[in-house]
Amino acid sequence: MIGKIRQKLISQEIPAIQKPVAIICPICDRPIPDSQKDAHHLIPKSKGGKTTEYLHRICHKQIHALFTESELDQQYHHAQILREHPEMKKFIQWVKGKPNSFYEKTRKSTRLKGSS
């Protein structure tokens, strides 16, 4: 009798805690540490977007430094499309050599400075 009760309790136990699966940044393909995790709206909230993806904070800041919300809404609403932009390609090559937890303040693109 005790064997059946024990078996039932064991089957109801919470499975052993597994190591959390690392989230990979869809921009730079590096694991994102919790301290650098930012949620990016694929279509800006101001344009009605609801879907988000986790990115490195530095990758997220770079996107907003390079593109206006209208551009993100109309042209760059997917990670793969963003990755193909020439300025993002240069950024990705540069950031891939940095540690996963690396962060540096991002400057706004000179192309966007006049549109603020």
N, CA and C atoms as a LAMMPS dump frame, in Angstrom:
ITEM: TIMESTEP
0
ITEM: NUMBER OF ATOMS
348
ITEM: BOX BOUNDS ff ff ff
-5.0000000000000000e+02 5.0000000000000000e+02
-5.0000000000000000e+02 5.0000000000000000e+02
-5.0000000000000000e+02 5.0000000000000000e+02
ITEM: ATOMS id mol type element x y z
1 1 1 N 0.82 -1.188 0
2 1 2 C 0 0 0
3 1 3 C 0.873 1.265 0
4 2 1 N 1.87 1.314 0.815
5 2 2 C 2.731 2.49 0.869
6 2 3 C 3.429 2.694 -0.471
7 3 1 N 3.748 1.649 -1.14
8 3 2 C 4.386 1.76 -2.438
9 3 3 C 3.52 2.506 -3.448
10 4 1 N 2.203 2.236 -3.458
11 4 2 C 1.306 2.912 -4.392
12 4 3 C 1.151 4.39 -4.049
13 5 1 N 1.043 4.698 -2.778
14 5 2 C 0.918 6.091 -2.346
15 5 3 C 2.185 6.854 -2.703
16 6 1 N 3.311 6.247 -2.401
17 6 2 C 4.593 6.891 -2.716
18 6 3 C 4.724 7.117 -4.223
19 7 1 N 4.335 6.132 -5.005
20 7 2 C 4.407 6.243 -6.457
21 7 3 C 3.522 7.386 -6.958
22 8 1 N 2.33 7.533 -6.382
23 8 2 C 1.422 8.598 -6.783
24 8 3 C 2.023 9.96 -6.429
25 9 1 N 2.587 10.091 -5.24
26 9 2 C 3.196 11.353 -4.826
27 9 3 C 4.383 11.718 -5.718
28 10 1 N 5.179 10.759 -6.054
29 10 2 C 6.342 11.011 -6.912
30 10 3 C 5.883 11.479 -8.285
31 11 1 N 4.823 10.891 -8.816
32 11 2 C 4.344 11.291 -10.145
33 11 3 C 3.757 12.706 -10.129
34 12 1 N 3.325 13.185 -8.956
35 12 2 C 2.745 14.517 -8.851
36 12 3 C 3.788 15.582 -8.516
37 13 1 N 4.979 15.159 -8.14
38 13 2 C 6.018 16.125 -7.789
39 13 3 C 6.391 16.982 -8.988
40 14 1 N 6.807 18.167 -8.683
41 14 2 C 7.301 19.07 -9.722
42 14 3 C 8.594 18.475 -10.261
43 15 1 N 8.746 18.41 -11.573
44 15 2 C 9.976 17.846 -12.136
45 15 3 C 11.203 18.605 -11.626
46 16 1 N 12.307 17.925 -11.605
47 16 2 C 13.556 18.538 -11.137
48 16 3 C 13.785 19.857 -11.874
49 17 1 N 14.242 20.831 -11.138
50 17 2 C 14.482 22.147 -11.733
51 17 3 C 15.586 22.014 -12.772
52 18 1 N 15.239 22.419 -13.974
53 18 2 C 16.195 22.349 -15.063
54 18 3 C 16.878 23.691 -15.223
55 19 1 N 18.069 23.647 -15.744
56 19 2 C 18.8 24.874 -16.009
57 19 3 C 18.022 25.682 -17.046
58 20 1 N 17.781 26.979 -16.774
59 20 2 C 17.02 27.769 -17.741
60 20 3 C 17.721 27.811 -19.096
61 21 1 N 16.911 27.752 -20.134
62 21 2 C 17.448 27.791 -21.489
63 21 3 C 17.81 29.242 -21.814
64 22 1 N 18.993 29.438 -22.331
65 22 2 C 19.448 30.787 -22.675
66 22 3 C 18.625 31.333 -23.835
67 23 1 N 18.251 32.593 -23.718
68 23 2 C 17.553 33.264 -24.809
69 23 3 C 18.621 33.832 -25.731
70 24 1 N 18.488 33.561 -27.022
71 24 2 C 19.448 34.031 -28.01
72 24 3 C 18.907 35.284 -28.671
73 25 1 N 19.735 36.307 -28.758
74 25 2 C 19.341 37.556 -29.393
75 25 3 C 19.164 37.318 -30.894
76 26 1 N 18.001 37.653 -31.448
77 26 2 C 17.773 37.438 -32.877
78 26 3 C 18.547 38.414 -33.765
79 27 1 N 19.152 39.424 -33.173
80 27 2 C 19.944 40.383 -33.943
81 27 3 C 21.394 39.909 -34.048
82 28 1 N 22.038 39.636 -32.908
83 28 2 C 23.471 39.301 -32.931
84 28 3 C 23.769 37.823 -32.703
85 29 1 N 22.75 37.011 -32.463
86 29 2 C 22.896 35.558 -32.255
87 29 3 C 23.765 35.195 -31.054
88 30 1 N 23.791 36.031 -30.02
89 30 2 C 24.53 35.717 -28.798
90 30 3 C 23.533 35.519 -27.665
91 31 1 N 23.871 34.693 -26.648
92 31 2 C 22.979 34.53 -25.496
93 31 3 C 22.802 35.863 -24.759
94 32 1 N 21.588 36.097 -24.271
95 32 2 C 21.28 37.347 -23.574
96 32 3 C 21.257 37.095 -22.064
97 33 1 N 22.184 37.713 -21.307
98 33 2 C 22.095 37.595 -19.847
99 33 3 C 20.882 38.389 -19.339
100 34 1 N 20.315 37.98 -18.209
101 34 2 C 19.132 38.663 -17.672
102 34 3 C 19.356 40.155 -17.5
103 35 1 N 20.57 40.55 -17.143
104 35 2 C 20.856 41.97 -16.905
105 35 3 C 20.815 42.799 -18.184
106 36 1 N 20.864 42.158 -19.343
107 36 2 C 20.895 42.872 -20.621
108 36 3 C 19.686 42.576 -21.505
109 37 1 N 18.63 42.007 -20.921
110 37 2 C 17.46 41.593 -21.691
111 37 3 C 16.473 42.76 -21.821
112 38 1 N 16.151 43.133 -23.057
113 38 2 C 15.176 44.179 -23.358
114 38 3 C 14.114 43.602 -24.285
115 39 1 N 12.861 43.966 -24.055
116 39 2 C 11.775 43.549 -24.942
117 39 3 C 11.605 44.624 -26.018
118 40 1 N 11.665 44.208 -27.27
119 40 2 C 11.525 45.125 -28.403
120 40 3 C 10.208 44.837 -29.104
121 41 1 N 9.391 45.878 -29.289
122 41 2 C 8.153 45.737 -30.06
123 41 3 C 8.532 45.706 -31.539
124 42 1 N 8.196 44.621 -32.209
125 42 2 C 8.53 44.48 -33.626
126 42 3 C 7.901 45.613 -34.431
127 43 1 N 6.671 45.935 -34.133
128 43 2 C 6.016 47.129 -34.66
129 43 3 C 5.848 48.03 -33.435
130 44 1 N 6.323 49.275 -33.486
131 44 2 C 6.267 50.146 -32.308
132 44 3 C 4.86 50.228 -31.703
133 45 1 N 4.816 50.328 -30.376
134 45 2 C 3.529 50.444 -29.688
135 45 3 C 2.734 51.633 -30.215
136 46 1 N 3.436 52.726 -30.532
137 46 2 C 2.758 53.928 -31.027
138 46 3 C 2.079 53.679 -32.373
139 47 1 N 2.48 52.61 -33.056
140 47 2 C 1.886 52.255 -34.349
141 47 3 C 0.95 51.053 -34.212
142 48 1 N 0.62 50.696 -32.972
143 48 2 C -0.326 49.605 -32.723
144 48 3 C 0.3 48.243 -32.513
145 49 1 N 1.621 48.166 -32.417
146 49 2 C 2.29 46.887 -32.248
147 49 3 C 2.095 46.291 -30.865
148 50 1 N 2.018 44.972 -30.804
149 50 2 C 1.852 44.273 -29.54
150 50 3 C 2.92 43.195 -29.348
151 51 1 N 3.406 42.607 -30.42
152 51 2 C 4.36 41.505 -30.357
153 51 3 C 5.749 42.011 -29.993
154 52 1 N 6.396 41.3 -29.059
155 52 2 C 7.755 41.676 -28.655
156 52 3 C 8.709 40.497 -28.816
157 53 1 N 9.981 40.831 -28.893
158 53 2 C 11.068 39.853 -28.896
159 53 3 C 12.113 40.348 -27.922
160 54 1 N 12.787 39.419 -27.239
161 54 2 C 13.885 39.818 -26.365
162 54 3 C 15.14 40.026 -27.187
163 55 1 N 15.812 41.138 -26.921
164 55 2 C 17.078 41.484 -27.563
165 55 3 C 18.063 41.898 -26.481
166 56 1 N 19.362 41.906 -26.832
167 56 2 C 20.346 42.551 -25.962
168 56 3 C 19.976 44.024 -25.871
169 57 1 N 20.198 44.61 -24.726
170 57 2 C 19.903 46.041 -24.559
171 57 3 C 20.649 46.868 -25.605
172 58 1 N 21.918 46.542 -25.874
173 58 2 C 22.706 47.324 -26.828
174 58 3 C 22.159 47.165 -28.253
175 59 1 N 21.68 45.981 -28.601
176 59 2 C 21.091 45.768 -29.934
177 59 3 C 19.787 46.553 -30.059
178 60 1 N 18.992 46.546 -28.998
179 60 2 C 17.731 47.278 -28.981
180 60 3 C 17.978 48.776 -29.143
181 61 1 N 18.94 49.298 -28.387
182 61 2 C 19.254 50.728 -28.471
183 61 3 C 19.764 51.086 -29.872
184 62 1 N 20.542 50.201 -30.468
185 62 2 C 21.075 50.46 -31.812
186 62 3 C 19.953 50.545 -32.836
187 63 1 N 18.971 49.691 -32.723
188 63 2 C 17.825 49.729 -33.645
189 63 3 C 17.141 51.089 -33.572
190 64 1 N 16.886 51.551 -32.348
191 64 2 C 16.184 52.83 -32.185
192 64 3 C 17.075 54.027 -32.499
193 65 1 N 18.383 53.836 -32.48
194 65 2 C 19.294 54.908 -32.88
195 65 3 C 19.336 55.05 -34.401
196 66 1 N 19.081 53.963 -35.113
197 66 2 C 19.178 53.98 -36.579
198 66 3 C 17.858 54.223 -37.301
199 67 1 N 16.75 53.817 -36.71
200 67 2 C 15.484 53.828 -37.434
201 67 3 C 14.405 54.607 -36.692
202 68 1 N 13.561 55.281 -37.468
203 68 2 C 12.412 55.966 -36.89
204 68 3 C 11.319 54.932 -36.622
205 69 1 N 10.332 55.322 -35.837
206 69 2 C 9.224 54.406 -35.569
207 69 3 C 8.449 54.091 -36.847
208 70 1 N 8.341 55.059 -37.737
209 70 2 C 7.654 54.809 -39.018
210 70 3 C 8.424 53.788 -39.847
211 71 1 N 9.751 53.902 -39.877
212 71 2 C 10.566 52.928 -40.626
213 71 3 C 10.425 51.539 -40.018
214 72 1 N 10.423 51.465 -38.689
215 72 2 C 10.267 50.166 -38.031
216 72 3 C 8.9 49.569 -38.352
217 73 1 N 7.887 50.4 -38.379
218 73 2 C 6.531 49.939 -38.677
219 73 3 C 6.403 49.467 -40.128
220 74 1 N 6.939 50.23 -41.062
221 74 2 C 6.707 49.966 -42.48
222 74 3 C 7.724 49.012 -43.115
223 75 1 N 8.989 49.056 -42.67
224 75 2 C 10.02 48.279 -43.362
225 75 3 C 10.763 47.284 -42.488
226 76 1 N 11.066 47.649 -41.262
227 76 2 C 11.991 46.87 -40.428
228 76 3 C 11.289 46.241 -39.232
229 77 1 N 10.204 45.515 -39.476
230 77 2 C 9.414 44.928 -38.399
231 77 3 C 9.728 43.451 -38.154
232 78 1 N 10.903 43.024 -38.574
233 78 2 C 11.332 41.646 -38.342
234 78 3 C 12.846 41.633 -38.145
235 79 1 N 13.323 40.785 -37.24
236 79 2 C 14.756 40.734 -36.921
237 79 3 C 15.607 40.455 -38.167
238 80 1 N 15.166 39.55 -39.021
239 80 2 C 15.963 39.205 -40.207
240 80 3 C 16.109 40.407 -41.139
241 81 1 N 15.063 41.187 -41.294
242 81 2 C 15.124 42.376 -42.146
243 81 3 C 16.085 43.396 -41.532
244 82 1 N 16.022 43.563 -40.218
245 82 2 C 16.936 44.488 -39.532
246 82 3 C 18.392 44.065 -39.731
247 83 1 N 18.64 42.756 -39.606
248 83 2 C 20.008 42.229 -39.739
249 83 3 C 20.611 42.514 -41.113
250 84 1 N 19.79 42.642 -42.129
251 84 2 C 20.279 42.818 -43.493
252 84 3 C 20.624 44.268 -43.829
253 85 1 N 20.228 45.205 -42.99
254 85 2 C 20.539 46.614 -43.233
255 85 3 C 22.055 46.817 -43.078
256 86 1 N 22.711 47.553 -44.005
257 86 2 C 24.174 47.708 -43.963
258 86 3 C 24.718 48.255 -42.636
259 87 1 N 24.057 49.237 -42.045
260 87 2 C 24.558 49.781 -40.774
261 87 3 C 24.394 48.772 -39.64
262 88 1 N 23.34 47.982 -39.677
263 88 2 C 23.156 46.941 -38.661
264 88 3 C 24.185 45.834 -38.852
265 89 1 N 24.512 45.506 -40.099
266 89 2 C 25.541 44.489 -40.355
267 89 3 C 26.869 44.907 -39.73
268 90 1 N 27.243 46.181 -39.901
269 90 2 C 28.49 46.681 -39.312
270 90 3 C 28.43 46.588 -37.792
271 91 1 N 27.296 46.977 -37.215
272 91 2 C 27.12 46.92 -35.764
273 91 3 C 27.235 45.478 -35.272
274 92 1 N 26.575 44.546 -35.955
275 92 2 C 26.577 43.14 -35.544
276 92 3 C 27.997 42.579 -35.561
277 93 1 N 28.75 42.872 -36.611
278 93 2 C 30.144 42.413 -36.683
279 93 3 C 30.943 42.955 -35.505
280 94 1 N 30.714 44.208 -35.143
281 94 2 C 31.435 44.835 -34.039
282 94 3 C 31.036 44.218 -32.696
283 95 1 N 29.735 44.066 -32.455
284 95 2 C 29.267 43.609 -31.144
285 95 3 C 29.534 42.126 -30.911
286 96 1 N 29.672 41.339 -31.979
287 96 2 C 29.947 39.905 -31.813
288 96 3 C 31.266 39.647 -31.097
289 97 1 N 32.196 40.6 -31.164
290 97 2 C 33.477 40.447 -30.481
291 97 3 C 33.442 40.857 -29.019
292 98 1 N 32.298 41.29 -28.536
293 98 2 C 32.146 41.756 -27.159
294 98 3 C 31.552 40.656 -26.289
295 99 1 N 31.783 40.734 -24.967
296 99 2 C 31.141 39.761 -24.065
297 99 3 C 29.617 39.903 -24.121
298 100 1 N 28.899 38.831 -23.805
299 100 2 C 27.435 38.847 -23.868
300 100 3 C 26.827 39.925 -22.976
301 101 1 N 27.507 40.273 -21.884
302 101 2 C 26.968 41.271 -20.954
303 101 3 C 27.446 42.687 -21.269
304 102 1 N 28.138 42.873 -22.381
305 102 2 C 28.673 44.187 -22.758
306 102 3 C 27.546 45.173 -23.036
307 103 1 N 27.729 46.413 -22.55
308 103 2 C 26.79 47.484 -22.865
309 103 3 C 27.563 48.785 -22.968
310 104 1 N 27.214 49.572 -23.936
311 104 2 C 27.809 50.883 -24.138
312 104 3 C 26.703 51.79 -24.647
313 105 1 N 26.74 53.045 -24.225
314 105 2 C 25.721 53.994 -24.68
315 105 3 C 25.777 54.09 -26.204
316 106 1 N 24.615 54.123 -26.831
317 106 2 C 24.503 54.177 -28.286
318 106 3 C 24.156 55.598 -28.709
319 107 1 N 24.859 56.068 -29.726
320 107 2 C 24.582 57.406 -30.249
321 107 3 C 23.525 57.319 -31.342
322 108 1 N 22.686 58.342 -31.394
323 108 2 C 21.663 58.406 -32.429
324 108 3 C 22.326 58.647 -33.78
325 109 1 N 21.812 58.032 -34.806
326 109 2 C 22.337 58.182 -36.156
327 109 3 C 22.282 59.65 -36.585
328 110 1 N 23.309 60.103 -37.293
329 110 2 C 23.31 61.479 -37.796
330 110 3 C 22.15 61.694 -38.77
331 111 1 N 21.713 60.645 -39.433
332 111 2 C 20.571 60.713 -40.339
333 111 3 C 19.292 61.065 -39.583
334 112 1 N 19.196 60.643 -38.323
335 112 2 C 17.981 60.875 -37.545
336 112 3 C 18.048 62.139 -36.684
337 113 1 N 19.22 62.666 -36.463
338 113 2 C 19.368 63.816 -35.557
339 113 3 C 18.505 64.989 -35.953
340 114 1 N 18.341 65.257 -37.217
341 114 2 C 17.535 66.367 -37.678
342 114 3 C 16.038 66.108 -37.59
343 115 1 N 15.639 64.832 -37.445
344 115 2 C 14.218 64.511 -37.439
345 115 3 C 13.629 64.486 -36.033
346 116 1 N 14.403 64.796 -34.989
347 116 2 C 13.884 64.741 -33.61
348 116 3 C 13.023 65.933 -33.296
